[in-house]
Amino acid sequence: MQPYKPILKPFSRTLRSNLTDAEQRLWSKLRRKQILGVQFYRQKPLANYIVDFYCAAANLVIELDGSQHFEPDHQASDAERDRALESLGLLVLRFDNRQVMQELDAVMQVIFEAVEKQIPPAPPFFKGGWSMSAETPGVASDKKQNAEAPTPTTIRIPPFEKGGLGGIQTQLLTTHLEIWTTAETEKKSGRGRSSGNGTSVYGIKKLRELILELAVRGKLVPQDPNDEPADELLKRIQVEKARLMAEGKIKKDKPLPPISDEEKPFELPRGWQWVKLGNLCRLENGDRSKNYPNKSVLVEKGIPFVNAGHLENGRINRDEMTFITQERYDLLRSGKFFNDDILYCLRGSLGKSAIIKGFDTGAIASSLVIIRIYPYLNHHYFVDYFDSPLSFRMIKKYDNGTAQPNLSATDLEKFLIPLPPLPEQHRIVAKVDELMALCDQLETQHNNAAEAHEKLVNHLLGTLTQSQSADDFNVNWQRIAAHFDTLFTTEASIDALKQSLLQLAVMGKLTDSVPKKPSVYLQDLFNLIDGDRGPNYPKSHDYMEKGFCLFLSTKNVRKNGFLFDETQFITQEKHETLRQGLMKRGDIVITTRGTLGNIAVYDDSVPYDCVRINSGMLILRPKCSDVIPEFVMIFLQSPVFDNELQAKRSGSAQPQIPSGILKSFNLPLFNIEEQHRIVAKVDELMTLCDQLKSRITQASQLQKKLANVVVEQAIAS
C-alpha cells in the first residue's frame, strides 16, 4: 500500500460518504472484487492527494473528471497530479463523468484491460460479469472496507390506502423520515402552517404542504357515507343568505358565474362540491378613504389596528400590535373585524391568513381583507385551505404580476374551494392539527440536533486553535479526525472548518512555522489609500454601462474576491478629475463601510485595466517585498482579522472602520518561503473543503428532489 499524509484520511472518509452520481455508478462495478478478483478502494489517500479509485494489486488509479477539469488551470493541475502519481509507479486512467454515465461498458473494458495487463492472469469472470449485484461466489469480500458503501437502491414509495390516509400519516413521518429531515434548512416566510422557530427544514415544509394538499383533495381522512353531502349544505347556506338580505344585514350580491368542468382542478370524492369562495362568505376591504389611519395617528393603546406583518402561522401576533383611538375607529366606514373572522393578505405577502380569536373588535390595514364565513361552515377548514398548495395555485392564476404582487377582493371571491360535508370538515381540521403537531415536534428535534451539532463542531475546532503545544494540537486533531465524517456533514460545518484552517494558517500551526516577527502593523507593510471623496466624486448620472474606467461598488467586492455580474463605468474625463482611489496590479481592496471586510486582489486575472474604488473602500498597496498578497488574503479572511474588525468598528446603522484604525491592525510576519508554504497548504485544504461542500450540497439537493417525488406520488395515489 502506498504512503499518504494522515491529515487526508478524515477528508477521504467524508468524500467516501458523498460520492457523485458518476462515482457511485462506477463504484457499483468495481466494488466486491468484480474485476479479476482484485480489491478496489474509493476516495483513497495517496501521497499528497485523494484519488477517486485505487487498486493496490494493479498499481492502478482511476480518476473521474467533471466539466471543470476541461478548464486550462484544472488541466495543468491534473497533469501535475498525474506526474506525481506516476512517479510512484502508478498507472493513472482518467475518464470524464459523461463517459461513465453514457458509455460505461467501454469504460469498464478499458479498466479490465489495464488490470489484466498489470497483474498475472486470473480466472474468468463469474456468470454475470460487471453487472453482478450479489457477492461473487468463492471470492472473500472485504466487509470492513465496504461497510460504509451504500448499495444503490431504487426508492419505492408505498401506495396510499384507499379511502383516505387512514394510518398512513405515521408512515409518512417514519418511512421517509430521513428525506423529511435531511433536505436544506431555510428561513421561514411567516406564511402557512409551521412551528414558531425562525427556520424550517425543506423536507418538513414539503410534508406540511402534502398534508394540506391531501386534506383539500379528500385523501386525508376516510369519507363517511352517512354525512350530509355538501350540496345540501349549500342549500342551507343559500337560505341563510336570503334571510340576511331580507333583514338588510347584507347587500344583495351579483351572482358569480358557474364553474365549468374545465375549470375544476381535480376530481373530488362523492359528497364534495367545487364552490367559489364568494358563495361561501362576505369579503370586506379596509377603509381607504381620508379616514384611513396613517402612522401619525397610531397610539400605544386602544383599538387593535392589524397589518400583514401581524399575521403569523394562522394567528394574530399581538407582540408588536399597533393601535388606533376609539374616535378614529368610529370614523372608519369599513374594515372592522370581529371574532372568528379570517384576515387575508391581498398585497405583498400574498396568501397569508389568520383567524381572529380573543379580540372584541379591531380594524385592518389596506393590505388585508376580512373574510366573514357564512354559518354551517368550519372556519378552520378555510384557514387550512388558504395554507394549501391549491390556494397558492389560485393566487398564481389571479395575481396581476406587477412589481408588488397583489390581488383584489373581486379576484379572491373567484377562488375555487373543494367543499366537503360539514362533519368531514371537522375531521379534516382535527387530523391536520394532529399531523402539524407531529411536524412541529419533528422540526424542533431537527433544529435542536442541528444546534447541538453546530456547538460541538465549534467547540472541537476551538480546541485546535487554542492548543498550547504541538502535543495538545495532535491530541485535539486526532479527536476530530476520529469523528470527521459525522462532524462535517453540513455546509455550515465546512465553513467553520475553513475558518479554523485560516486561523491555524496565520498562527503557523498548519505548517509548523514560526513567524520571524509575531506582530507587524499593516501600515508597516502597506500604504492605505482611500477612494476620492472630493467634489468631483461621481454622481448617479455619471455612471454608464460601458466606459473608460470601472468604478467599483460593494456588489463587485465580495467575501473572497471580485464579482463582475453588475458593473458601472465612468468616462476618461471624469476619471482624470479624481485625485485618488486608482488601483494598480497587485493591490488589495477591502470594504470599510456598510459591509465590512470584503476583500479582493487586483491581479492579472481582472479583465479591466483602469479600476477605481468607491468611498466605502480602501486600497492596501504593498510598500515592501516582505509579504506576498496571497498570504495577506489568508490573514484578511481569517477569524483573527475579523474579530479585531468587529471589535474596533464604529457606527450601528452603517458600520465602518476608518483607515486610521485599520492601519494599526497587527499581523504575524513569516519569511517569504514560509508564506509560500502556508499558502500552498491552505490552497490544498480549501480545495478538499470545497469538494466536501459541493458533495454535501449535491446530497441535499437530491434529498429535496426525493421529498418532491414522495409528495407527487402521494398526491397521485
SULGIBEL-V348457 format. One line per field, one symbol per residue. phi: phi as a letter, one per 40 degrees, with the letter a starting at -180 (. if undefined). A space follows every 50 residues. Layout:
BEGIN
phi=???
END
This chain:
BEGIN
phi=.ccacdcccccccccccbccdccccccccbcffcbfgccbbbfbcbfcbb ccaabccbfbbbbbbccccccdccccccccccccccccgbcbbbbcdccc cbbcdccccccdccccccbcdbdcdcdhfccdbccccgbccccccccccc cdbccbccccccghcfcccccdcbcbdcccbbcdcacccgbgcaccccbb cdccdcccccdccccccgbcbccbcccccccccccccccccccccccgcb ccccdccccccccccacbccgcacbcdccbabbbcccbcccdccdcbcbc bicdbcbccccbfgbccccbcbbbccccdccccagcbbdgcbcbccagcd gcaaccbgbcaibbcccbbcbbcccgbcdcccccccccdcccccdccbdc gcdbdabbccccccdcbcbcdddcdcccccccdccccccdcccccccccc ccccccdcccccccccccaccdccccccccccbdcbcbbbcccccccdcc cccccccgccbfbbccbcabcdccbbccbcccbcccddbdcccbcbacbc bcbcccbbcbicbbcbbbbbccccdccccagccbdgcbbbcbagccgcba bcbccccbcbbbcccbbbcbbdbabcabdccccccccccdcccccccbcb gbcbcabccccccccbbcbccdccccccccccdccccccccccccccccc cccccccccdccccccc
END
